[in-house]
Amino acid sequence: MGNSIVTHRHAVAPRRDDLSRSVEKLASTLRLPKHLLAAHSLRLPDGALHYTPRFRWCLLIKAIIEHFCPAFAPGGVVLYIGDTENKFVHLETAGLTALGVTLDSAAKIPDVIVHDTKRNWLLLIEAVTSAGPVDGKRRKELKDLFAGCKAGLVFVTAFESRRTMQTFVSHIAWESEVWIAEDPDHMIHFNGERFLGPYPDVMPKHQ
C-alpha cells in the first residue's frame, strides 16, 4: 500500500491570536460558558488573549472523550486518562488486565487509552497542544509498551486545531491517525484502509 500524504506550504508556530481563536472555537464546540474561558485567560500587552497550556490541554482531553470517542469508537470503554500532574486521573485496571496490559507508573503512558470493544482495538491517544505527537520514535515506544496486548493497537494524535497540527505534521508517523478537535467529524489517515477511492457522495448515480 502506498503512503497517504498531507500537503502543506510550510510549518509555522501558531500565533497567539490563532491560539485564542482555536481555543474559543473548541470551547464553543464543547459548549463551555464564557466565564470559564475568562477564568483561564489573560490579556497580553499587545492585546492578544493567552490561555494557559494546562487549560488548553484539558479542553482537548474533554473533546477527545466527548466527541472523538462517540464518533470513532462508539460504545468504547475509556480505560485510562492521565497527565503530568497525576498519571492516573482515570484507570480501569480490570479492563486493561483483561487485555494483558499492565501500566507501570514509570512508563511513558499515552494521554488517553480507549478500548473499542466491537473491533477489539486499543486506541492509544496523545493529546497535543505544544509537544508530543506520535512520531516514528513514539510509535515504536508505544508498540513495545503494549507488546502483550490482546487487542489491535491504533495510534492517534489529537490536536486542537489545524494550525497546531501544522507545527508537527512532518513528524507524524506513518501507520497512525490524526484527529483535530475543531473538525471533530473527520480523521486524517497516515495510511489506512481507505487509501484511494471515491466516497459515496461522488459515486455515479444509478440510472
NORGI-V48843 format. One record per backbone hydrogen bond with DSSP energy under -1.0 kcal/mol. NH is the residue of the N-H (numbers start at 1). CO is the residue of the C=O. If there is no record, write none. Layout:
nh->(NH:NH)
co->(CO:CO)
This chain:
nh->(19:20:21:22:23:24:25:26:27:28:29:30:31:32:37:38:39:40:41:42:44:47:50:52:56:57:58:59:60:61:62:63:64:65:66:67:68:69:71:72:73:76:77:79:80:81:82:83:89:90:92:96:97:98:100:101:107:109:112:113:114:115:116:117:120:121:122:123:124:125:126:128:135:139:140:141:142:143:144:145:146:147:149:150:152:154:156:157:158:159:165:166:168:169:171:173:175:176:177:178:179:181:183:186:188:190:191:202:203)
co->(15:16:17:18:19:20:21:22:23:24:25:26:28:27:33:34:35:37:38:50:48:44:42:40:52:53:54:55:56:57:58:59:60:61:62:63:63:64:67:68:69:73:115:113:113:90:111:86:81:81:79:92:93:94:97:96:104:107:125:80:123:77:121:115:116:116:152:114:154:112:156:158:133:135:136:137:138:139:140:141:142:144:146:99:120:122:124:177:126:179:161:162:165:165:168:134:190:190:155:188:157:159:180:183:178:176:189:199:200)
